[in-house]
């Protein structure tokens, strides 16, 4: 069963605290709707001075998209050259559906023949979340006072465009007509050709990246580009997906859930009676035996088509729903628990996008940033209501008819690309790391099934100077990585669902590898944009959950 676009799979029981009852931020990021309204207020536009408009991509065709980098509300520094606005999803002069983009050119000389796409998930969640709180040139993280410059912006490495898609997402305009990922990809490629023509980017190497439900978007769009066999617009080189939706709920949520709780016992300190109940459910429903047999390296062979704990329609049996059982209990021990980063504790921090972690929360007097008229005017966006995750269905009848990418297009994308990276935060429970590894072990590409060897190589992030306390980021061995037949797996310590947000320096290193600037994620050379001296100590093995054992059901 694919992720439902209803919160039922993560429904909160009526007996929960009011804080738990109002959880639901990015459940839609992985295909689950938020049933609670999003709040915000409008502010009057401010008057700003215009900046010098002599920029590399400024032409008669792009002038109307130019953004005044020194006039972004609340941002007290110049963000530099950028372009934003709407472009149609086809070349048809009568086309009314348009996708909103924000394009940031890079001054990195190595980026002259590249262009990278970033997509958030949902379906229907805005990529402006990624721009503002993950990998954009300025950040306004939840719990912080104001926007700050991002030293780990991907723009430092290459040219990046954040796109709100599919139709119905964010500022994008039109009536959703997609019924499948094939439709989404076709509409995106129509937009993409218009974008490339507008900015004169033909013949660039293309990189596609994203997170969560973009585990559908990215591989399907990449597959569509590769099928075009056209290097003018669709010269795809590599893809990267973070904490991605690539398989069925049973694989990525239910089967590894109790194992995850055991590993993070100190963060979900359930009493012995409840823990015994979870283990009994996992054992009786076949989850425990399934992990022991199939999360092995190399895999034992093709996985069975019927998954444990599911009915004939692929729905989880009530008595086997360990995932919801955990979710409905955990708020008693931690009222501020966050399914996207399970180390989160109280208090709930405010968020300028209205969703700090699992909570739909905006304190009195605060406003949602992209819902402000002055912000919309500054970034060439249509004036009107903006939602981080759309309250309308971006698929007709609220149904994406495409199979998960891990059992459809992803293997072919890996085979036809130079590099494919799948990254996973170890603290993410909305999609669980070992579930994604099971998806890989059931996938056949380049003539073999899964990884032959258990991931154990160290993932290394270079030591570096931190320019500001507002953007501190980790260094050293921060996880585990492994590469076989063009596919790289990387598990990231202390990161939740949104790796560029929780582990920005790690994500920056991933991008260097994706772009081909370093030869592996175990490399100990400095960042390509820095020459800070590195340690010469032996790294040893990786440190993320796939190589550490703890508790009754250890994570591999």
N, C-alpha and C positions, 0 to 999 in steps of 0.2 A: 504494500500500500504506500502510495506517495504521501507526502505531508498534506494533510487536510488544510484547507484555508479557513478552518473554523478552529476556535481554541479548544474544542472538545478534548483533544488528546492531552491538553495540559489544563483541563478545567480545574478550578479551585473549588473545593467543597464548601458548602454553606457554613460549616462550622469553623472555618478559618478566621483569623483575625482580619480586621478591615484592611490592614496593610497588605496581607496576602491576597485578599479578594480583589485588590486593585493592581495586582501584578499584570504585566502583559506588554512590556515595551516592544521588544523586537521579536516576540513570538512570530510575528509576521515575517521577520527576516528569513525564517526557514519554512515559510509556507503556512503560517498560522495567523489568523486575523486577531486584532486587538478589539475586544468588544466594548471597551471603555472610551469615552470621547476624549479628544485632545483639546487642551485649552490654550488660549493665547489672546493677545490684545494687539491692536494696531497703534503705531506711533506716527506722528507727523513727520514728513521728510525734513532732513536737514540740508542746509546750503553748504556746498563744498567748492573750493577752488579747483580748477582743472589743472591737470598735470601736463608736462611735455608729452606730445603725442607722436613722437618720432620713434617707431618701433619696427622691428624686423618684419612682422606679419601684418603691418597696417597698410592696407591697400583700399582702393575704392570699393572693392567687394566686401572687405571685412570691417570697414570703418563703423558701420552701424552696430557691430558686435563689441567694439572696443570698450573696455571697462577702465574707469579712472582708478588706478591702483592706490592713490592717496586719498580716496574719498569713500572707502568702505566703512559704513557706520560701525563705531566702537573700535575700529582697528587704527591704532595710533602710529602706524608705520606704512610705508608704501609697499604694496605687495608686488609691484612690477607689472610687466606686460601681461595682459590676459584678455580673453574674449568670451562673451557669453550671450546666449540667446536661444531662439527656436529655429529649427530647420525641419523641413518636411521629410516624411518617411519614403518618399518616392520622387521621381522627376516629373510626375504628372502635374501640369499647371493647375489642375483643379483639386490637388491633394489638400485636405484640411487638417490631417493629423500631423503633429509636429513633436519632436523630442527636444527637451531643453539640455543644453550642454554648457560647460565652463571649461575653456581651454587655456592651459598655462604653458607657453613655450619655455624651453630650457636654454640657458646660456652655456651648458656643458658641450664642449666641442665634440665629444664622442656621440652626441645625440643627433647629429645633423641629418642622418638618414633614418630616424626612428620616429614612431608615434605609439604611445601606450594608452589603452582604454582601461578605465576603472568602472566597475559596476557593483552596486550594492544589491541586496537580495530582495526578500519579500515572500512571494511576488508583490511588487508595488511599493517597495521602500526606496527612498531617494538616495542617489549617489552623492548628494550634497552632504549627507551625514558623513560619508567617507572623507569628503573634502575638508569639512569643518572639524572633525574629531579624530581623523585617522592619519591621512597621508598628504593633506593639502599644504599649501605654503603658509597658512595661518591656522591656529588651533584655538578652539574654545571648548575645552574638555569640561565634562560635568564636575561640579564642585569647585570650579575655578572662577576667579574674579572677572577676567576680561580676556579677549583674544591675545595670543602671543605668537611670535614668529616660530616656525617649526624647523629646527635644524635637520630633521630627518624627512622633510618633504621629498616626495619622489620627483618633484620638479627639479631638484638638484642634479638628478641623474639623467633624466630624459624628458621629452615633451609629453605632457599628460593631458588627457581630456576626461572629465567626469561627466557621465551621461545619465540623465534620468529616463529610464525606460523600464518596461514597455509603455505604450500609450496608456494614459491614466495615472501615471506615476508623477508625483511632485508637480512641477510647473508645466510638464508636457501637456499638450492639448490634443483633443480628439476623443472620439468614442471608441473604447476598446473593442476590437474585433478578433483578437487572437484566440484560438482554441488549442494551440499547441506551441511547443518551442520552435517548431519549423516556421510557424507564422511569426513568432517573435524575432527569429533570426532574419527572415526575409524583410521585415519592417526595419530592423536595425541596419541591414546592409543597404537599404534604400537611403536611410538617413546618412550612413557612412559615406556613400559616394557623393552626396551633396556636401558633406563636411569637407571631404578631401578636395573637391573641386573649389569650394569657397576659399580655402586657405592654401591652395596650391601644394598639397601634400602627396601628390601621386608618387608612386614607386617607393614609398617609404616601407621599411620593415615594420610590421605590425605586431604588437604584443597585447594580449587581452588578459586582464586580471579582474578578480572580484572575490566576494566572500558569500558564504551562507547559501541562499537560494540561487546565487550566481553559479553554484555547482551545476545547475541546469543551464543558465544563460551562457556562461563562457564556453563550455564544450560545444553546445549547439551552434552558437555563432561562429566559433572557430571552424567547426565542421562545414558550415555553409560557405565560409570564406575559402577554405581549402578546395571545396567542390567547384568553386568558380574557376579555378586554374587561371587566375588573372592577377598578375603581380602589380598592375597599375594601381588598383584599389585594395586588393586583398592579399597582400604579400605577407601572410601570417608566418611568424617565426617561432613563437613560443607562447605558452599560457601558464597562468598561476592561479590556483583557487585555494582560498583559506576556509577552514572549517566548513567544508562544502556539503550541500545536499546532493548526494550522488547515488544513494541507494534507498532501500525501504526503511520505514520506521522501525521494524523489528531488528534490522541490522544495526542501525545507527543510534537507536535509543533503547529499546527494550532489552535485547540480549546482553549488552555490556553494562547495564545500569547498576546492578548490584556490585559488580566488580569495581566500578567507578567509586561507589560509596565506600567500599572497603579500603580502597587506596587512599581516599581523602577522609578517612575516619575522623580525624580531628576537626574537620570543617563541617561535618554532618554528624555530630555525636549523638546518634540515636541510642536509646536504651537497649539493653540486651534482648528484651522480649520482642521489640520491633525489628531489631536486626535479625533475630532468628526467623521471624515471619518472612522477611525479605529473602533470606536464604532458602527457606522452604518453598517459596514461590518460584525462585530461580531454578531450584532443583527439579521440582515437580513439573514445571513447564518445559523443561528440556534446555533451558538457557545455559546452565552450567556445563553440561556435557557438550553442547554445541561449540562453546568457546574453546574447550579443551581439545576438541577434534579439529576445528577448522581455523582457529587463529594460530596456525603453525607455519613454520618456514623450512622447507617449501610446503605448499598446501597439499593435502592428501589427494586432491583430485577435484573435479567439478562439485560444487555445492548442490545439495538437493533443492529442487524448485519450491518445495513446500517448507516454509519456515516454522520453527517451533512456536507454540503459543498463539497461533493465528487460526482464524476460521477459514472456510473455503473461499471467502471473498477477500482474504488478506487482511482482515481486521483483527486487532488484538483481542483475545478472549478476556472477559472481565477479570477472571481469576488469575490471569497471567500479566495483568497490567502493572508491572512493578514500577514502571516509570512514573505513572500518575500517583501510585501509592507513595513513592518517595516524595514527589512534589507536594502532595497534599499534607504531608507530615512535617516537612522540614521547616516551615514557617513558625511552628511552635518553638523550636529551639533557636531559630534565627529569623525574627520577623522581617529583616531586611535582606534575606538571602537572595542572591542573584543567579539565575540559571545560566547566565552568560559568563559569569566569573564567580565561582562558588566560594572564593575566599572573602567576598564582600560581607561586611557587617554593618550594623547601624552606626550613625544615622544615615538616612537616605539623603544623598547629596542632590542639590538642584541641578537641572540640566537646561541649557538654553534651547535645546530641541524638545524638551518636555518629557524625556524618557531616561532618567538615570538608572541604568541597569534594567532590572525587571519591572520597574515601576513607572506608571503614568503619573508623573508628579511635576507640578509647576507651582512654586510658592507664590503667595499673594504679592502682586506688584511686578512680577517677572513676566516676560513676553517671549514667545517662540521667535527665534532670530529671523528665520526666513519667512515668517508671517508678517513682518513689519513692512509697511509701505516704503519707508526710506531705503531699506535693504533691497527690496524688489526693484526700485527705480535705479539703484546703483549698479545692479548686475543684469540689467536688461531683461528682467523677468516680467511676465504678465502680472498685473496688479490683481490680487485676489487671495483667496484662502490657499495656504500651502500646508500639506501634511507630510510628516516624515514617512509614514506608511499610509498608503491610500486607503480611504474608507470605502471606495468603490472597487468592484472586482475588475482586475486588469485582464482576466480571462473570461470569455463568454461563459455564462452559467457557473462562474466561479470554479472552473475545472480546467486544469492543464492536462491534456490528453497524452502527453509525451511520457515515455518510460524514463526513469532516472538515467542520467548520463553514464553512470558506471556499468549499466547493463545495455547500453546502446552505442552512443557516438564517441565516448571518451577513449576507448582503446584505439580507434582509428585516428583520432586527433594526436594521441601520443606517437603513433607510428609515423605520422606525416609531419611532425614538428621536430625542431632541433632540441627543445627542452620542454618538459612539463613538470611543474612543481605542485604538489599538494601539501599544504601546511596545516597544522592543527595545534591550537592552544590546549595545554594540558588541563587547564581549569574550566574548560567549557563543558557544560552538561547538556545544553540544548541539542548539540550533536557531539557524540562522544568519540574521542580519539581512537579507541580500539575498534569501534564500529566502522570508522573510515578505513582502518587497516584491514578489517575483514572484507570490506568491499574490494580493496586492492587484491587480496588473496583469492578472491573469486573471479577476478577479471583476467582475461587472456589478451595479451598484446605481444607483438613481435615474436610470435611462435611459441610462447610459453605462458603458463598461468602463474600469476602472483610473483612475489619476491622469493627467490631461492634462499636468501639469507636473512635472518632476523635483523632489523635495523639496530645498529650499535655504534655507528661512527659519531664522533662528537660534532655538534653544531657550534661553530665558533663565531662570536661577534667581536670585532676588533676593539681594543681599548682606545679611548678617545677623550678629548676634553669636552666637558659639558659647558656650553656657553651661558647657560642660565639655570637656576634652580627650578624654573617653571617647566623645563623640558629635560629633566634628568632621565637617563636611559642606561640600561645594564650593558655589561661587557663580559667577555670570557666565554666559557662553555655554557651554553644556555639551552641545551636540548640534545636531541638525537636526530641523525640524518642518515639517509641511505639512497643510493641510486642504482637502478638496474634498467637497461634497455630503454633509456631515454626518459624514464620517470624518476623523479626525486621526491622522496618523502622527508618531511622535517616536522618534528614535534618540538614545541617551544615551551620551556619552563615558565611558570608564573604568568602565562598569558591566558586570557579568556577568549571568547568567541571572535572578537575583532583584533586580530594580531597587530595591525599597524597602530592601533590605539593603545593596547596594553604593553606591547613590546616593540616600540618604534625602531630602535636600533637593530633588532633582529629582522624586522621587515625590510629595512633598508639594505641589509646584507643579502636577503633573499632576492631583492630586485637586482642587485649587482650580478648575482649568479644568473638570474633569468635573462639579463641583457648580454651575457657572455663576457662580462668584465673581469670575473674571477673564475677559476677552474673547478671549484667545488665549495660546498658549504662547510667543509672542514679546513679550508685554507686559513692560514694565520697571517696573511698579508694585511696591511692596513686598509681602511676604507679607500676606495679609489679617489675620493674627494678630500683625503686627509693623509698625513704622513706620520701620525702619532706612533711612537715606538711600541712594539708588541713584545709579549712574553716569549721566551724561548723554552719554556717548560713543556714536557710531554703532556699532551692533552688527555690521554686515556680514552675511556669509552664515553658515549653520550650520557646525559643525565636525566632526560625526560622520561615519563612513565614507561615507554616501551622497553627500557632496559633495567628498571628497578622493580624489586619485588617486596611487597609488604602486605600484611593482612591475610585473611583466609583465602581470598580469591585475588591473588596478585595480578596486577596488570603486567602484560608481557614486556 
